[in-house]
Amino acid sequence: MFNFRTVFKSIFAGVILYSSFIWSSWVLVLFSLAWLYRLLIDQPLKARFWIVLSFGLGFFVPLLRWIAVLGTDAHALLVLLCLSFFIFLALTPVEANSTRGKIEFAIIWAAIELLRSNFPWGGFSWGLLSYPASSSWLAQYAKIGGSTLVAIVSVLVATNLAELWKQQTLRKLVLMLVAYLLAVVLPSPPVGDSLKVGIVQSGVVGSEVSEYLRPAEVLRRQIAQTVAHKETLREADFVLWPENSVNLTSFQDSAAFQIQNAVDVVNKPFIIGVVLQRADEAPRNLAVLWQPKLGPTASYAKKHLVPFGEYLPLRNLLASRISRFDQIPADFAAGSGDSIVEVGGHKIGLAICFEVADQDHLQQLVQGGAELLVTLSNNATYVATNQPAQQFQISRFSSLAHQRSMVIATTTGTSGVIASNGQIVSRIGHNEGAAIVSEVDLVKGKTFADRNPLRLGLILVVLAGLCYLERISQFVQRRRGAASRKDSADRVV
């Protein structure tokens, strides 16, 4: 029976799913999904809509509250955008003891995550079930089918658990045991050589520094941390600076001269986050390979730009109506070149900020021969929120999914090194100014998912489409049957 108590339970189930992201708990993921599934069993369409809406609010409102630093309207719009995809879940009937229903529910959930990760404006892959599962056996399925397969298996296990609460059957227990054993035996590419990587995190630039002077202060702190730890950093094969460590008008201005001095002091190659804004060009967000004595020798311009951050969609419509968008006076130019640089004979794959959640981009890096992934990020805007921790969690899953070590450098946190098996090797505390050197393993082999990046996604889209076509056909047949019975009754009268 559907009532306000059911709505409250749905919200609480959503909050539990959010909690799984805070504590990286796959157990809470399964518990939350099982509870949602129980609430949806044998409910009519209207009730399913309110249950799913309540669940989504309980999940997305706290998960995305970090965006509220840009305004409560930004928070509300992003929540509504993510919630809109859940309409497909509400349209899916849930029947008790239906194996087909469980499979259909899992397929639709995974299809929703896939759609949300790609549309609109390149997608927003935040809050995927695979992220809190990074510390569990479920994450091993990412080597075959990425986050999509992790979501399918997670939902299938959860829906079987939902019915175990009332109906303990040996078949369901055996199925979950098989799912666990399959994950354990999945092979991983062999580890090869290793590199030592240095990370420099400058720390927080507080509100006491004016907006105009802030870029210069960020650079000053990056250089100060680098010089202060030069002996440690000299042990590294290369050093990583975060996204937006320096703003340049050209590679010959005074800031570039300061960087060159710092690079020469350490005498190691640096990969540096640079915002390059020439007078006659759109700004570009770059990762630049900066060599001792030689200066910049290669660069990568960010391809997956952040809507409403690095460019304004529908500018002509929105800019004249919302004054806050004056803060985005010019759209960044998206890159189109190679996102792999070579250091010491090894290929390093580059991702900038939210590109660490763009699995298509990371797959391209691995297919291009990247033996190590590095991410340059600037989370200063969200320093007082849980966004940096969530992004580090995403980085951990991406590392495990592609079986590559991941090195993350940010201005304020969270910087660190994650091994190719998803284990955290080292980490710099949030808001700290520090420099570390860690040894990372290099991997040349590819997972099945990286060798076949489109296969599971295409299969999923086709299956989801077939599910809905059949549901629509059943709905039309019921309406025709009801109309036919009514006509027969009218003729009898």
N, C-alpha and C positions, 0 to 999 in steps of 0.2 A: 504493500500500500504506500502511495506517495503522499507525503505531507511535509511540513516545515522541519520536522525532525530529520527526515531524509535529506533535506537541503543542508542542514547543519552537518550531518555525517559526511556529505559530499565535500563540503568546504574543508572539513577536518582531514579527510583523505588526501585532498590536494595539498594541505599544509604538511602532511607527513611526507609526500613526495618532495616538496621543497626542502624539508629537513634532511632528506637523503643526500641532497647536494651539499648541504652545510657540513655533514659528517662523513661524506663519501661512503654511504652505507647502502650496499646492494640489498640488504635484508629489508630496509625501509622501502626501497623501490618495489620489491615484490609484495610487501604487506599493503602498500598504498594501492597498487593496481588490483590486487585481489579484492580489497574492500570496495573499490569502484565497480568492479565486475559484479560482485554480489548485489550491489545497490541497483544495477541496471537490469538484472535478470527479470524477464517477463514483464518489464515496464512498457507502457504505451509510448508513442512518439513524444508527446508533450512532456511527460515525466522524464524521459531520457534527456530531452533538451535541457531541462532545469537542473538535472543531476550533473550533466557534463559541464554546463555553464558554471555551476557552483564549484565543482571540482577544479575547473580551469582557473577561476578567480583565486581559490585558495592556494593554487600553485604559482601562477604567473605574477600576481600582485607582489608578494614578497620577493620572488626570485629576481624580478626586474626593477626593484625599487631603486637600484643604483642610478638608473637613467633619470630619476627625479631631480638630480642636481642640475639638469638642464631645464627643469620645469615640470610641474605636475601634469600639464597637458601632454608633454612628451611621454611621461610614464603611462598615462591613461591610453594614449593612442597606440603605444607599443603593446600593451596588454591586450587591447581590443584586436589588434592585428593578429597576435598569436592565438587568441581565443577563437577568431573567425574560422580557423582551420578545424576546430573541434566540432563544427557543425556536421562534418562527415561522420564523426564518431557517434553523434546523436542519431543520425539516420540509419545506423546499423542495429537491427534488432538483436537482442541478447536472450537466448533461450537456455533454460536449465538443461544440463546433461547433454549438450549438443557439441560433439567433437568438431563438426563443421563450423558451428558458431564461434568456437574458440579460435579456430584457424582464421576465420574471416575477421574477427575482432583484432587479432595480432597483425594481419595484413593491412587493415585500415589504419591502425595506429602507426605502423612503420611508414605507410604511404603519406600520412599527415606530416610526420617528421621530415620525410624526403621533400615534400612540397614546400614546407616552411623553410627548409635549408636552401632553397633555390629561388623562391619567388616571394614577394616582388623585389626588384632592384638588387638581384643577386642573392637574396635570401637572408635569413637570420637564424643561424643554427645554434641557438641558445636553449638550454633546458632539454637536451636530448637524453634519453634514458641511459645511453651508453656512458655518459660522463661519470656519474656516481658508481657505475659498475666497474670502474677501472681497477679496483682492488680485488675483484672477484673472478671466479672461473668463467663467468658470463662474458667478460671482456675478451676472452680468447677467440670467440667467434668473429671478432673484428678482422682477424687474419684471413677469413674466408669471404665475409660479406660486409665488412666495415660496420659503421654504427647501425645500419639498416638491419643486418642480421642479428646484432646484439639486441635490438629492440624487439624483433620478432620472437626470439627465444625467451627474452625476459617476460613478455606478455603471455606467451604460452605457459611458461612455468607458473606465473602468477594466477592465471585463470584456472589452472588445475588445482592450485592451492586453495582458491576460492571455494571450490566444491568439496575439497577434502575436509573443510570445516564441518560439513554436515554429512558427507558421504565418503567414508574412507574405503578406497578401493585399491587393490594391489596393482591394477593396470596403471593408474595415475602415478603411483610411487615408482613403478618400474620406468615409466617414460621420463620422469624427472632424473632418475639415476642415470639413464642412458644419456640424457642431455649433459649431465655433469661429466661422465666418462669421455664423451666425444670431445669436450672442451679440453680436457686434460691431455689427450693424446695428439692434439693438433700440432704439427711441426712448426718450427721457427727457423728462419734463415740463419746460417752460421755466422758467428761474430768473427771479424778479421782483425785488422790492425787497430791501433788506438791513437788518439790525439789528446794533448793537454790544451784546454780552452780556458782563457781568462775572461772574467765578467767584471765590469765596473758599473756599480749602481750609485748614482750621485746623491740620492736622498731627496727629501721634500724641499721644494721652494715655496716658502710660506706666503701668506697674504701680505706680509710686511714689504714684499718686493712688488713694485708696480707692474702691471701687465706689460708695459712698454719695455721694462728692463729685465723681464723674466727670462727670455731666451739667453741673454748674456750671462745671467746668473747660473742657469743650468749648465752652460758650457764651462763656466769658471769652476763649478763644483765637479764636473766630470774630469777636468784636467787636474784639479787638486787631488782627487781620489787616485787618479792614475799615477801621478808623480809620487804621492805618498806611499804607494804600494808598488813602486817600480821594480824592486828586487823580487817580489813575489811574481809579478806579471811577466818578468823575463823568463820564468820557467815554462810559460805557455808557448804553444805553437802559433796561436793567434789570440787576439783579444777582441771582445765584443762590447760595443757601446750601444745604448738603447736607441729606439726611435726618437727622432726630434732632439738629438743631443746638441745639434747646432743648426742655425738658420743661416744660409749662405745666399748671396746674390750672384756669386761666381766662385770657382775654385781657386781664385787668386786674391780674394779679399783678406782682411786682417784676421778674421776668425779662422780661415783656412791655414794661415801662417801659424797661429797658436796650436792648432791640431797637429800640424806637421812637427812642431817642436816636441809635443807630448809623445807622438809616435816614435820619433827619433830617440827620445830618452829611453824608452822601453826596448826599441830596436826589434820589434816584432810586427807582423802584419796586423792591422786592425780592420774590423768590419764596423762601420759607423752609421748611425741613423742620421740622415741629413734632409732638411727641407730646403730645396733649391728653388729660389724664386727670382728668376731673371726679369729684368724690366719689361721685356717684350714677349714673355711667355707665361703660360699658366704654371702655377707652382706644381712641384712634383715631390712626392714622398719617396726618398731613396734609401737604399742600403749600399754603402760605398766601401769597396775594398781599398784601404789606404796603406801604402807600403812605405817603410822607412826609406828616406832619401828620395824616393820616386814620387810620392804623393798618390792621388787617386789613380788607380789603374783599371778598375772595372766598377760597374754600378748596376743596380736593379731598381727600377721604378715600380712601386706598388701597383698591382693590377686590379685587385678587388677593393675598390674604394668604398668607404663607409657612407651610405646615404645620410643626409642631414648632419654629417660630420665633416667629410672631406668634399662633398658636393651636395647641391640642393636639387633634388628631383622636382619637376614641375615649377621651376624657378619663376617663370613669368606669372603663374597663378598665385604662388604662395608669398613671394618676397614683398609684394605690394600690400599684403593683408596682415602679415605677421612681422612686426618690427624686429623681433629677436633674431630673425634670419639675416639681419644686417651683419651678424658676426661671421657669416660665410660670404664675404664679398666676392670671392672668386672660386670657381670650381677647380679642384686639382685635376691634373691630366693623368689618366690611367696609363700605366706602362704596358709595353707589348713585347719586350725583349726577353733574353734569357734570365732566369732567376737562380742560376747556379754559378758559383765562383769556385776557382781552384786555389787551394792553399796547401803548399807542401806536397803537391802531387795528388791530393785528395779532393773530391768534389763535395762542396758544401751547398745544401739547399737553403734558400732564403725565404722567409715569410715575415711580413710586417704586420704587427698587431693582430687584428681580427682574422687575418689570413690563416692563423693557426687553427681556426675552426672551419676553414674552407678545405674540405677533404679532397675536392677535385684538384685544387692547387697543390696540395701535398702529394697526391698521387702522381701528378706531372713531374714533381721534383724527383720522386723515387724512380719513375720511368726514365728520367733523364740521367740517372746514374748517381744521384746524391747518396753519399754514404753517411751523412750526418745532417740533421735539420737544426737551423738556428732561427730564433724569433726575436725581433727587435720590437719593443712596445713602449708606449708612453701612457701610463695609467694615472697621471697626476690629477686629471679632472675628477677621477673617482676614488681619490686617495682615502676618503673617509667612509667608503662603502665596501661591500663584499665583492665588488666586481673583479678586483685583481685576483682574489682567491679563486673565483669561478673560472677566470681565464687560465690560471695555472692548472686547474683541474682538467680543462679542455686540452691543454698542452700535454698533460699526462696521458689522456686517452689517445691523442693523435700519435704520440710516441709509440704506444703499445700497438695501435692499429697498423702502423706502417713499419713496425719493428726497426725503428731508428732512434738513436739517442737524440734528445731534444735539449738544446741550450737556449735559455730564455734570459734576455737582458731588458730590464725596464728602469725607468728613472726613479720610481718610488717603491716598487715591489709589485709582484713578487718575482724576483730573479732566481734562477737556479738551474740545475742540471738533472735531467731525467734519463735513466738508462733505457736501452732498447726494449727491455722487458717491462717497462712501466714503473720501475722502482726509482724513488727519489734519491739521488746521489748526494746532492748538496743544495742548499737554499739560503738566500740572504733574507733576513727578516724584513718585514714590512716597514717602510719609512726609514730604513737605515741607509747610511752612506757607507759603502764597503766595496772591497775587491777580493775576488777569490780565484783560484785556479783548480780545476778538476780534470781528471782523466776521463775520457769518454770513449766508448767502443764504437767501431766503424763496421757497418754492415753493407754488403753489396747485393745480396740476394733479395728477392721480392716475394711478398706474400701472394696468395692466390687472388686476394681482393685487388692488389695493385697491378697484377698481370691482367686482370679482367675487370676493369673499373666500372663498366656500364652494365654488365650482365644482370646482376641481381636487381638493380634499379629498374631496368626495362621489364624484367619479369614481374616485379612488384606492381608497376603501373598497370600492366596488362591484367594481372589478377584482380587488382582493386577495381578496375573498370568492369571486368566481368561480374564481380560481386554486385556492383550497383546496377548493372544492366538487368541481372536476374531479379534483384529486389524491385526494380521499376516494373519489370514484366509481371511479377507476382501482384504488385499493387494494382496495375491496370486490369489484370484478370479478376481480382476481387471486386473492383468497382463495376466491371461489366457483369459479373455474376450477381451483384447486389441489384444493379439496374434491371437485369433480366427477371429476377425474382419479384421485384416491385411491379414490373409490367404484367407478369403472370397474375399477381394478386389483384391488380386493378381490373384485369379482364374477368376474373372470377366474380368480382363484386358487380 
